[in-house]
Amino acid sequence: MVIELKNRSQYTDKVIQKGLIQTSKYIGQSGATEGHLVIFDRRKTVSWEEEIFHQSLVQDGKTIMVWGM
């Protein structure tokens, strides 16, 4: 299993896209069967509804679970 961690200080979409690419690469290199991308929201002015999320996304044919915290 691959777990990639990213800090978010600005745009979620950019952080997620870069993280998906990196996680997919690591899955391929390691031969792992699953991948998780965890995004830590470092902004001070965000509500829990914006900060906490879960998505299943596909990058390069690999399903990656994306978690926002």
mmCIF file of the N, C-alpha and C atoms, coordinates in Angstrom:
data_MODEL
# 
_entry.id   MODEL 
# 
loop_
_atom_site.group_PDB 
_atom_site.id 
_atom_site.type_symbol 
_atom_site.label_atom_id 
_atom_site.label_alt_id 
_atom_site.label_comp_id 
_atom_site.label_asym_id 
_atom_site.label_entity_id 
_atom_site.label_seq_id 
_atom_site.pdbx_PDB_ins_code 
_atom_site.Cartn_x 
_atom_site.Cartn_y 
_atom_site.Cartn_z 
_atom_site.occupancy 
_atom_site.B_iso_or_equiv 
_atom_site.pdbx_formal_charge 
_atom_site.auth_seq_id 
_atom_site.auth_comp_id 
_atom_site.auth_asym_id 
_atom_site.auth_atom_id 
_atom_site.pdbx_PDB_model_num 
ATOM 1   N N  . MET A 1 1  ? 0.840   -1.172 0.000   1.00 0.00 ? 1  MET A N  1 
ATOM 2   C CA . MET A 1 1  ? 0.000   0.000  0.000   1.00 0.00 ? 1  MET A CA 1 
ATOM 3   C C  . MET A 1 1  ? 0.890   1.242  0.000   1.00 0.00 ? 1  MET A C  1 
ATOM 4   N N  . VAL A 1 2  ? 0.511   2.214  -0.790  1.00 0.00 ? 2  VAL A N  1 
ATOM 5   C CA . VAL A 1 2  ? 1.218   3.496  -0.840  1.00 0.00 ? 2  VAL A CA 1 
ATOM 6   C C  . VAL A 1 2  ? 0.346   4.548  -0.167  1.00 0.00 ? 2  VAL A C  1 
ATOM 7   N N  . ILE A 1 3  ? 0.945   5.341  0.705   1.00 0.00 ? 3  ILE A N  1 
ATOM 8   C CA . ILE A 1 3  ? 0.260   6.471  1.325   1.00 0.00 ? 3  ILE A CA 1 
ATOM 9   C C  . ILE A 1 3  ? 1.120   7.705  1.092   1.00 0.00 ? 3  ILE A C  1 
ATOM 10  N N  . GLU A 1 4  ? 0.565   8.666  0.382   1.00 0.00 ? 4  GLU A N  1 
ATOM 11  C CA . GLU A 1 4  ? 1.264   9.925  0.096   1.00 0.00 ? 4  GLU A CA 1 
ATOM 12  C C  . GLU A 1 4  ? 0.573   11.030 0.888   1.00 0.00 ? 4  GLU A C  1 
ATOM 13  N N  . LEU A 1 5  ? 1.340   11.883 1.553   1.00 0.00 ? 5  LEU A N  1 
ATOM 14  C CA . LEU A 1 5  ? 0.811   12.981 2.350   1.00 0.00 ? 5  LEU A CA 1 
ATOM 15  C C  . LEU A 1 5  ? 1.174   14.310 1.700   1.00 0.00 ? 5  LEU A C  1 
ATOM 16  N N  . LYS A 1 6  ? 0.208   15.217 1.655   1.00 0.00 ? 6  LYS A N  1 
ATOM 17  C CA . LYS A 1 6  ? 0.435   16.559 1.102   1.00 0.00 ? 6  LYS A CA 1 
ATOM 18  C C  . LYS A 1 6  ? -0.183  17.581 2.036   1.00 0.00 ? 6  LYS A C  1 
ATOM 19  N N  . ASN A 1 7  ? 0.472   18.733 2.174   1.00 0.00 ? 7  ASN A N  1 
ATOM 20  C CA . ASN A 1 7  ? -0.078  19.866 2.899   1.00 0.00 ? 7  ASN A CA 1 
ATOM 21  C C  . ASN A 1 7  ? -0.736  20.798 1.913   1.00 0.00 ? 7  ASN A C  1 
ATOM 22  N N  . ARG A 1 8  ? -1.923  21.251 2.243   1.00 0.00 ? 8  ARG A N  1 
ATOM 23  C CA . ARG A 1 8  ? -2.623  22.199 1.389   1.00 0.00 ? 8  ARG A CA 1 
ATOM 24  C C  . ARG A 1 8  ? -2.587  23.564 2.040   1.00 0.00 ? 8  ARG A C  1 
ATOM 25  N N  . SER A 1 9  ? -2.056  24.521 1.301   1.00 0.00 ? 9  SER A N  1 
ATOM 26  C CA . SER A 1 9  ? -2.085  25.888 1.803   1.00 0.00 ? 9  SER A CA 1 
ATOM 27  C C  . SER A 1 9  ? -2.811  26.801 0.824   1.00 0.00 ? 9  SER A C  1 
ATOM 28  N N  . GLN A 1 10 ? -3.050  26.307 -0.406  1.00 0.00 ? 10 GLN A N  1 
ATOM 29  C CA . GLN A 1 10 ? -3.745  27.124 -1.394  1.00 0.00 ? 10 GLN A CA 1 
ATOM 30  C C  . GLN A 1 10 ? -4.801  26.308 -2.134  1.00 0.00 ? 10 GLN A C  1 
ATOM 31  N N  . TYR A 1 11 ? -4.579  26.011 -3.404  1.00 0.00 ? 11 TYR A N  1 
ATOM 32  C CA . TYR A 1 11 ? -5.596  25.434 -4.265  1.00 0.00 ? 11 TYR A CA 1 
ATOM 33  C C  . TYR A 1 11 ? -5.662  23.914 -4.162  1.00 0.00 ? 11 TYR A C  1 
ATOM 34  N N  . THR A 1 12 ? -6.811  23.396 -3.752  1.00 0.00 ? 12 THR A N  1 
ATOM 35  C CA . THR A 1 12 ? -6.991  21.962 -3.574  1.00 0.00 ? 12 THR A CA 1 
ATOM 36  C C  . THR A 1 12 ? -6.764  21.196 -4.868  1.00 0.00 ? 12 THR A C  1 
ATOM 37  N N  . ASP A 1 13 ? -7.320  21.678 -5.977  1.00 0.00 ? 13 ASP A N  1 
ATOM 38  C CA . ASP A 1 13 ? -7.228  20.945 -7.244  1.00 0.00 ? 13 ASP A CA 1 
ATOM 39  C C  . ASP A 1 13 ? -5.779  20.713 -7.667  1.00 0.00 ? 13 ASP A C  1 
ATOM 40  N N  . LYS A 1 14 ? -4.926  21.702 -7.529  1.00 0.00 ? 14 LYS A N  1 
ATOM 41  C CA . LYS A 1 14 ? -3.514  21.549 -7.900  1.00 0.00 ? 14 LYS A CA 1 
ATOM 42  C C  . LYS A 1 14 ? -2.812  20.549 -6.995  1.00 0.00 ? 14 LYS A C  1 
ATOM 43  N N  . VAL A 1 15 ? -3.074  20.630 -5.707  1.00 0.00 ? 15 VAL A N  1 
ATOM 44  C CA . VAL A 1 15 ? -2.452  19.726 -4.744  1.00 0.00 ? 15 VAL A CA 1 
ATOM 45  C C  . VAL A 1 15 ? -2.892  18.293 -5.033  1.00 0.00 ? 15 VAL A C  1 
ATOM 46  N N  . ILE A 1 16 ? -4.186  18.100 -5.280  1.00 0.00 ? 16 ILE A N  1 
ATOM 47  C CA . ILE A 1 16 ? -4.697  16.756 -5.565  1.00 0.00 ? 16 ILE A CA 1 
ATOM 48  C C  . ILE A 1 16 ? -4.111  16.232 -6.865  1.00 0.00 ? 16 ILE A C  1 
ATOM 49  N N  . GLN A 1 17 ? -4.088  17.031 -7.916  1.00 0.00 ? 17 GLN A N  1 
ATOM 50  C CA . GLN A 1 17 ? -3.560  16.556 -9.203  1.00 0.00 ? 17 GLN A CA 1 
ATOM 51  C C  . GLN A 1 17 ? -2.090  16.154 -9.100  1.00 0.00 ? 17 GLN A C  1 
ATOM 52  N N  . LYS A 1 18 ? -1.285  16.976 -8.467  1.00 0.00 ? 18 LYS A N  1 
ATOM 53  C CA . LYS A 1 18 ? 0.132   16.628 -8.280  1.00 0.00 ? 18 LYS A CA 1 
ATOM 54  C C  . LYS A 1 18 ? 0.276   15.372 -7.417  1.00 0.00 ? 18 LYS A C  1 
ATOM 55  N N  . GLY A 1 19 ? -0.526  15.284 -6.371  1.00 0.00 ? 19 GLY A N  1 
ATOM 56  C CA . GLY A 1 19 ? -0.475  14.124 -5.487  1.00 0.00 ? 19 GLY A CA 1 
ATOM 57  C C  . GLY A 1 19 ? -0.907  12.844 -6.176  1.00 0.00 ? 19 GLY A C  1 
ATOM 58  N N  . LEU A 1 20 ? -1.924  12.929 -7.049  1.00 0.00 ? 20 LEU A N  1 
ATOM 59  C CA . LEU A 1 20 ? -2.377  11.749 -7.795  1.00 0.00 ? 20 LEU A CA 1 
ATOM 60  C C  . LEU A 1 20 ? -1.280  11.225 -8.713  1.00 0.00 ? 20 LEU A C  1 
ATOM 61  N N  . ILE A 1 21 ? -0.623  12.131 -9.397  1.00 0.00 ? 21 ILE A N  1 
ATOM 62  C CA . ILE A 1 21 ? 0.465   11.743 -10.302 1.00 0.00 ? 21 ILE A CA 1 
ATOM 63  C C  . ILE A 1 21 ? 1.586   11.068 -9.521  1.00 0.00 ? 21 ILE A C  1 
ATOM 64  N N  . GLN A 1 22 ? 1.964   11.672 -8.409  1.00 0.00 ? 22 GLN A N  1 
ATOM 65  C CA . GLN A 1 22 ? 3.045   11.135 -7.592  1.00 0.00 ? 22 GLN A CA 1 
ATOM 66  C C  . GLN A 1 22 ? 2.659   9.787  -6.984  1.00 0.00 ? 22 GLN A C  1 
ATOM 67  N N  . THR A 1 23 ? 1.446   9.671  -6.454  1.00 0.00 ? 23 THR A N  1 
ATOM 68  C CA . THR A 1 23 ? 0.990   8.420  -5.850  1.00 0.00 ? 23 THR A CA 1 
ATOM 69  C C  . THR A 1 23 ? 0.916   7.308  -6.887  1.00 0.00 ? 23 THR A C  1 
ATOM 70  N N  . SER A 1 24 ? 0.406   7.615  -8.070  1.00 0.00 ? 24 SER A N  1 
ATOM 71  C CA . SER A 1 24 ? 0.337   6.626  -9.151  1.00 0.00 ? 24 SER A CA 1 
ATOM 72  C C  . SER A 1 24 ? 1.732   6.116  -9.517  1.00 0.00 ? 24 SER A C  1 
ATOM 73  N N  . LYS A 1 25 ? 2.673   7.027  -9.578  1.00 0.00 ? 25 LYS A N  1 
ATOM 74  C CA . LYS A 1 25 ? 4.065   6.659  -9.886  1.00 0.00 ? 25 LYS A CA 1 
ATOM 75  C C  . LYS A 1 25 ? 4.618   5.718  -8.815  1.00 0.00 ? 25 LYS A C  1 
ATOM 76  N N  . TYR A 1 26 ? 4.379   6.049  -7.551  1.00 0.00 ? 26 TYR A N  1 
ATOM 77  C CA . TYR A 1 26 ? 4.867   5.218  -6.449  1.00 0.00 ? 26 TYR A CA 1 
ATOM 78  C C  . TYR A 1 26 ? 4.215   3.833  -6.458  1.00 0.00 ? 26 TYR A C  1 
ATOM 79  N N  . ILE A 1 27 ? 2.920   3.777  -6.786  1.00 0.00 ? 27 ILE A N  1 
ATOM 80  C CA . ILE A 1 27 ? 2.234   2.484  -6.876  1.00 0.00 ? 27 ILE A CA 1 
ATOM 81  C C  . ILE A 1 27 ? 2.906   1.623  -7.937  1.00 0.00 ? 27 ILE A C  1 
ATOM 82  N N  . GLY A 1 28 ? 3.180   2.215  -9.098  1.00 0.00 ? 28 GLY A N  1 
ATOM 83  C CA . GLY A 1 28 ? 3.837   1.484  -10.172 1.00 0.00 ? 28 GLY A CA 1 
ATOM 84  C C  . GLY A 1 28 ? 5.233   1.012  -9.802  1.00 0.00 ? 28 GLY A C  1 
ATOM 85  N N  . GLN A 1 29 ? 5.986   1.860  -9.143  1.00 0.00 ? 29 GLN A N  1 
ATOM 86  C CA . GLN A 1 29 ? 7.361   1.521  -8.769  1.00 0.00 ? 29 GLN A CA 1 
ATOM 87  C C  . GLN A 1 29 ? 7.414   0.431  -7.696  1.00 0.00 ? 29 GLN A C  1 
ATOM 88  N N  . SER A 1 30 ? 6.466   0.460  -6.779  1.00 0.00 ? 30 SER A N  1 
ATOM 89  C CA . SER A 1 30 ? 6.522   -0.464 -5.643  1.00 0.00 ? 30 SER A CA 1 
ATOM 90  C C  . SER A 1 30 ? 5.746   -1.763 -5.879  1.00 0.00 ? 30 SER A C  1 
ATOM 91  N N  . GLY A 1 31 ? 4.886   -1.762 -6.899  1.00 0.00 ? 31 GLY A N  1 
ATOM 92  C CA . GLY A 1 31 ? 4.048   -2.938 -7.134  1.00 0.00 ? 31 GLY A CA 1 
ATOM 93  C C  . GLY A 1 31 ? 2.893   -3.041 -6.146  1.00 0.00 ? 31 GLY A C  1 
ATOM 94  N N  . ALA A 1 32 ? 2.586   -1.947 -5.454  1.00 0.00 ? 32 ALA A N  1 
ATOM 95  C CA . ALA A 1 32 ? 1.492   -1.943 -4.479  1.00 0.00 ? 32 ALA A CA 1 
ATOM 96  C C  . ALA A 1 32 ? 0.154   -2.161 -5.186  1.00 0.00 ? 32 ALA A C  1 
ATOM 97  N N  . THR A 1 33 ? -0.822  -2.617 -4.435  1.00 0.00 ? 33 THR A N  1 
ATOM 98  C CA . THR A 1 33 ? -2.146  -2.861 -4.998  1.00 0.00 ? 33 THR A CA 1 
ATOM 99  C C  . THR A 1 33 ? -3.154  -1.774 -4.656  1.00 0.00 ? 33 THR A C  1 
ATOM 100 N N  . GLU A 1 34 ? -2.779  -0.865 -3.770  1.00 0.00 ? 34 GLU A N  1 
ATOM 101 C CA . GLU A 1 34 ? -3.671  0.243  -3.463  1.00 0.00 ? 34 GLU A CA 1 
ATOM 102 C C  . GLU A 1 34 ? -2.875  1.479  -3.070  1.00 0.00 ? 34 GLU A C  1 
ATOM 103 N N  . GLY A 1 35 ? -3.533  2.644  -3.248  1.00 0.00 ? 35 GLY A N  1 
ATOM 104 C CA . GLY A 1 35 ? -2.883  3.896  -2.921  1.00 0.00 ? 35 GLY A CA 1 
ATOM 105 C C  . GLY A 1 35 ? -3.838  4.858  -2.250  1.00 0.00 ? 35 GLY A C  1 
ATOM 106 N N  . HIS A 1 36 ? -3.297  5.642  -1.332  1.00 0.00 ? 36 HIS A N  1 
ATOM 107 C CA . HIS A 1 36 ? -4.078  6.643  -0.605  1.00 0.00 ? 36 HIS A CA 1 
ATOM 108 C C  . HIS A 1 36 ? -3.308  7.962  -0.639  1.00 0.00 ? 36 HIS A C  1 
ATOM 109 N N  . LEU A 1 37 ? -4.037  9.027  -0.889  1.00 0.00 ? 37 LEU A N  1 
ATOM 110 C CA . LEU A 1 37 ? -3.479  10.372 -0.892  1.00 0.00 ? 37 LEU A CA 1 
ATOM 111 C C  . LEU A 1 37 ? -4.183  11.150 0.207   1.00 0.00 ? 37 LEU A C  1 
ATOM 112 N N  . VAL A 1 38 ? -3.422  11.622 1.187   1.00 0.00 ? 38 VAL A N  1 
ATOM 113 C CA . VAL A 1 38 ? -3.983  12.337 2.332   1.00 0.00 ? 38 VAL A CA 1 
ATOM 114 C C  . VAL A 1 38 ? -3.576  13.809 2.222   1.00 0.00 ? 38 VAL A C  1 
ATOM 115 N N  . ILE A 1 39 ? -4.579  14.680 2.202   1.00 0.00 ? 39 ILE A N  1 
ATOM 116 C CA . ILE A 1 39 ? -4.360  16.122 2.075   1.00 0.00 ? 39 ILE A CA 1 
ATOM 117 C C  . ILE A 1 39 ? -4.661  16.777 3.422   1.00 0.00 ? 39 ILE A C  1 
ATOM 118 N N  . PHE A 1 40 ? -3.647  17.378 4.039   1.00 0.00 ? 40 PHE A N  1 
ATOM 119 C CA . PHE A 1 40 ? -3.837  18.114 5.284   1.00 0.00 ? 40 PHE A CA 1 
ATOM 120 C C  . PHE A 1 40 ? -4.055  19.582 4.935   1.00 0.00 ? 40 PHE A C  1 
ATOM 121 N N  . ASP A 1 41 ? -5.190  20.113 5.363   1.00 0.00 ? 41 ASP A N  1 
ATOM 122 C CA . ASP A 1 41 ? -5.530  21.506 5.072   1.00 0.00 ? 41 ASP A CA 1 
ATOM 123 C C  . ASP A 1 41 ? -4.940  22.395 6.151   1.00 0.00 ? 41 ASP A C  1 
ATOM 124 N N  . ARG A 1 42 ? -3.978  23.218 5.764   1.00 0.00 ? 42 ARG A N  1 
ATOM 125 C CA . ARG A 1 42 ? -3.257  24.066 6.717   1.00 0.00 ? 42 ARG A CA 1 
ATOM 126 C C  . ARG A 1 42 ? -3.870  25.460 6.865   1.00 0.00 ? 42 ARG A C  1 
ATOM 127 N N  . ARG A 1 43 ? -4.927  25.746 6.090   1.00 0.00 ? 43 ARG A N  1 
ATOM 128 C CA . ARG A 1 43 ? -5.538  27.077 6.184   1.00 0.00 ? 43 ARG A CA 1 
ATOM 129 C C  . ARG A 1 43 ? -6.282  27.234 7.508   1.00 0.00 ? 43 ARG A C  1 
ATOM 130 N N  . LYS A 1 44 ? -6.256  28.408 8.033   1.00 0.00 ? 44 LYS A N  1 
ATOM 131 C CA . LYS A 1 44 ? -6.891  28.684 9.332   1.00 0.00 ? 44 LYS A CA 1 
ATOM 132 C C  . LYS A 1 44 ? -8.375  29.027 9.200   1.00 0.00 ? 44 LYS A C  1 
ATOM 133 N N  . THR A 1 45 ? -8.797  29.481 8.031   1.00 0.00 ? 45 THR A N  1 
ATOM 134 C CA . THR A 1 45 ? -10.151 30.015 7.866   1.00 0.00 ? 45 THR A CA 1 
ATOM 135 C C  . THR A 1 45 ? -11.060 29.069 7.084   1.00 0.00 ? 45 THR A C  1 
ATOM 136 N N  . VAL A 1 46 ? -10.895 27.790 7.251   1.00 0.00 ? 46 VAL A N  1 
ATOM 137 C CA . VAL A 1 46 ? -11.698 26.829 6.500   1.00 0.00 ? 46 VAL A CA 1 
ATOM 138 C C  . VAL A 1 46 ? -12.636 26.084 7.461   1.00 0.00 ? 46 VAL A C  1 
ATOM 139 N N  . SER A 1 47 ? -13.848 25.793 6.985   1.00 0.00 ? 47 SER A N  1 
ATOM 140 C CA . SER A 1 47 ? -14.809 25.063 7.822   1.00 0.00 ? 47 SER A CA 1 
ATOM 141 C C  . SER A 1 47 ? -14.539 23.560 7.735   1.00 0.00 ? 47 SER A C  1 
ATOM 142 N N  . TRP A 1 48 ? -15.070 22.818 8.689   1.00 0.00 ? 48 TRP A N  1 
ATOM 143 C CA . TRP A 1 48 ? -14.913 21.361 8.679   1.00 0.00 ? 48 TRP A CA 1 
ATOM 144 C C  . TRP A 1 48 ? -15.510 20.758 7.417   1.00 0.00 ? 48 TRP A C  1 
ATOM 145 N N  . GLU A 1 49 ? -16.600 21.331 6.920   1.00 0.00 ? 49 GLU A N  1 
ATOM 146 C CA . GLU A 1 49 ? -17.252 20.807 5.717   1.00 0.00 ? 49 GLU A CA 1 
ATOM 147 C C  . GLU A 1 49 ? -16.330 20.891 4.495   1.00 0.00 ? 49 GLU A C  1 
ATOM 148 N N  . GLU A 1 50 ? -15.515 21.926 4.426   1.00 0.00 ? 50 GLU A N  1 
ATOM 149 C CA . GLU A 1 50 ? -14.560 22.083 3.329   1.00 0.00 ? 50 GLU A CA 1 
ATOM 150 C C  . GLU A 1 50 ? -13.322 21.216 3.528   1.00 0.00 ? 50 GLU A C  1 
ATOM 151 N N  . GLU A 1 51 ? -12.917 21.076 4.772   1.00 0.00 ? 51 GLU A N  1 
ATOM 152 C CA . GLU A 1 51 ? -11.652 20.429 5.088   1.00 0.00 ? 51 GLU A CA 1 
ATOM 153 C C  . GLU A 1 51 ? -11.731 18.901 5.027   1.00 0.00 ? 51 GLU A C  1 
ATOM 154 N N  . ILE A 1 52 ? -12.835 18.326 5.495   1.00 0.00 ? 52 ILE A N  1 
ATOM 155 C CA . ILE A 1 52 ? -12.966 16.871 5.583   1.00 0.00 ? 52 ILE A CA 1 
ATOM 156 C C  . ILE A 1 52 ? -13.694 16.351 4.342   1.00 0.00 ? 52 ILE A C  1 
ATOM 157 N N  . PHE A 1 53 ? -13.017 15.477 3.585   1.00 0.00 ? 53 PHE A N  1 
ATOM 158 C CA . PHE A 1 53 ? -13.655 14.875 2.412   1.00 0.00 ? 53 PHE A CA 1 
ATOM 159 C C  . PHE A 1 53 ? -12.982 13.550 2.077   1.00 0.00 ? 53 PHE A C  1 
ATOM 160 N N  . HIS A 1 54 ? -13.652 12.780 1.238   1.00 0.00 ? 54 HIS A N  1 
ATOM 161 C CA . HIS A 1 54 ? -13.135 11.489 0.781   1.00 0.00 ? 54 HIS A CA 1 
ATOM 162 C C  . HIS A 1 54 ? -13.600 11.286 -0.661  1.00 0.00 ? 54 HIS A C  1 
ATOM 163 N N  . GLN A 1 55 ? -12.674 10.931 -1.530  1.00 0.00 ? 55 GLN A N  1 
ATOM 164 C CA . GLN A 1 55 ? -12.990 10.687 -2.935  1.00 0.00 ? 55 GLN A CA 1 
ATOM 165 C C  . GLN A 1 55 ? -12.209 9.479  -3.418  1.00 0.00 ? 55 GLN A C  1 
ATOM 166 N N  . SER A 1 56 ? -12.759 8.792  -4.374  1.00 0.00 ? 56 SER A N  1 
ATOM 167 C CA . SER A 1 56 ? -12.046 7.728  -5.062  1.00 0.00 ? 56 SER A CA 1 
ATOM 168 C C  . SER A 1 56 ? -11.792 8.230  -6.476  1.00 0.00 ? 56 SER A C  1 
ATOM 169 N N  . LEU A 1 57 ? -10.516 8.434  -6.833  1.00 0.00 ? 57 LEU A N  1 
ATOM 170 C CA . LEU A 1 57 ? -10.164 8.975  -8.144  1.00 0.00 ? 57 LEU A CA 1 
ATOM 171 C C  . LEU A 1 57 ? -9.235  8.004  -8.868  1.00 0.00 ? 57 LEU A C  1 
ATOM 172 N N  . VAL A 1 58 ? -9.196  8.104  -10.193 1.00 0.00 ? 58 VAL A N  1 
ATOM 173 C CA . VAL A 1 58 ? -8.361  7.217  -11.004 1.00 0.00 ? 58 VAL A CA 1 
ATOM 174 C C  . VAL A 1 58 ? -7.275  8.037  -11.692 1.00 0.00 ? 58 VAL A C  1 
ATOM 175 N N  . GLN A 1 59 ? -6.035  7.567  -11.589 1.00 0.00 ? 59 GLN A N  1 
ATOM 176 C CA . GLN A 1 59 ? -4.887  8.192  -12.250 1.00 0.00 ? 59 GLN A CA 1 
ATOM 177 C C  . GLN A 1 59 ? -4.096  7.078  -12.926 1.00 0.00 ? 59 GLN A C  1 
ATOM 178 N N  . ASP A 1 60 ? -3.904  7.187  -14.224 1.00 0.00 ? 60 ASP A N  1 
ATOM 179 C CA . ASP A 1 60 ? -3.134  6.198  -14.982 1.00 0.00 ? 60 ASP A CA 1 
ATOM 180 C C  . ASP A 1 60 ? -3.668  4.781  -14.777 1.00 0.00 ? 60 ASP A C  1 
ATOM 181 N N  . GLY A 1 61 ? -4.987  4.649  -14.682 1.00 0.00 ? 61 GLY A N  1 
ATOM 182 C CA . GLY A 1 61 ? -5.603  3.336  -14.510 1.00 0.00 ? 61 GLY A CA 1 
ATOM 183 C C  . GLY A 1 61 ? -5.558  2.794  -13.097 1.00 0.00 ? 61 GLY A C  1 
ATOM 184 N N  . LYS A 1 62 ? -5.066  3.587  -12.158 1.00 0.00 ? 62 LYS A N  1 
ATOM 185 C CA . LYS A 1 62 ? -4.957  3.154  -10.757 1.00 0.00 ? 62 LYS A CA 1 
ATOM 186 C C  . LYS A 1 62 ? -5.964  3.940  -9.912  1.00 0.00 ? 62 LYS A C  1 
ATOM 187 N N  . THR A 1 63 ? -6.742  3.224  -9.120  1.00 0.00 ? 63 THR A N  1 
ATOM 188 C CA . THR A 1 63 ? -7.688  3.880  -8.225  1.00 0.00 ? 63 THR A CA 1 
ATOM 189 C C  . THR A 1 63 ? -6.956  4.325  -6.967  1.00 0.00 ? 63 THR A C  1 
ATOM 190 N N  . ILE A 1 64 ? -7.120  5.596  -6.644  1.00 0.00 ? 64 ILE A N  1 
ATOM 191 C CA . ILE A 1 64 ? -6.452  6.183  -5.479  1.00 0.00 ? 64 ILE A CA 1 
ATOM 192 C C  . ILE A 1 64 ? -7.513  6.827  -4.596  1.00 0.00 ? 64 ILE A C  1 
ATOM 193 N N  . MET A 1 65 ? -7.507  6.464  -3.335  1.00 0.00 ? 65 MET A N  1 
ATOM 194 C CA . MET A 1 65 ? -8.414  7.046  -2.372  1.00 0.00 ? 65 MET A CA 1 
ATOM 195 C C  . MET A 1 65 ? -7.819  8.366  -1.879  1.00 0.00 ? 65 MET A C  1 
ATOM 196 N N  . VAL A 1 66 ? -8.588  9.443  -1.994  1.00 0.00 ? 66 VAL A N  1 
ATOM 197 C CA . VAL A 1 66 ? -8.110  10.769 -1.590  1.00 0.00 ? 66 VAL A CA 1 
ATOM 198 C C  . VAL A 1 66 ? -8.881  11.172 -0.332  1.00 0.00 ? 66 VAL A C  1 
ATOM 199 N N  . TRP A 1 67 ? -8.138  11.541 0.687   1.00 0.00 ? 67 TRP A N  1 
ATOM 200 C CA . TRP A 1 67 ? -8.707  11.911 1.983   1.00 0.00 ? 67 TRP A CA 1 
ATOM 201 C C  . TRP A 1 67 ? -8.315  13.342 2.320   1.00 0.00 ? 67 TRP A C  1 
ATOM 202 N N  . GLY A 1 68 ? -9.278  14.169 2.663   1.00 0.00 ? 68 GLY A N  1 
ATOM 203 C CA . GLY A 1 68 ? -9.014  15.530 3.111   1.00 0.00 ? 68 GLY A CA 1 
ATOM 204 C C  . GLY A 1 68 ? -9.178  15.634 4.602   1.00 0.00 ? 68 GLY A C  1 
ATOM 205 N N  . MET A 1 69 ? -8.219  16.275 5.256   1.00 0.00 ? 69 MET A N  1 
ATOM 206 C CA . MET A 1 69 ? -8.251  16.409 6.719   1.00 0.00 ? 69 MET A CA 1 
ATOM 207 C C  . MET A 1 69 ? -7.811  17.797 7.121   1.00 0.00 ? 69 MET A C  1 
# 
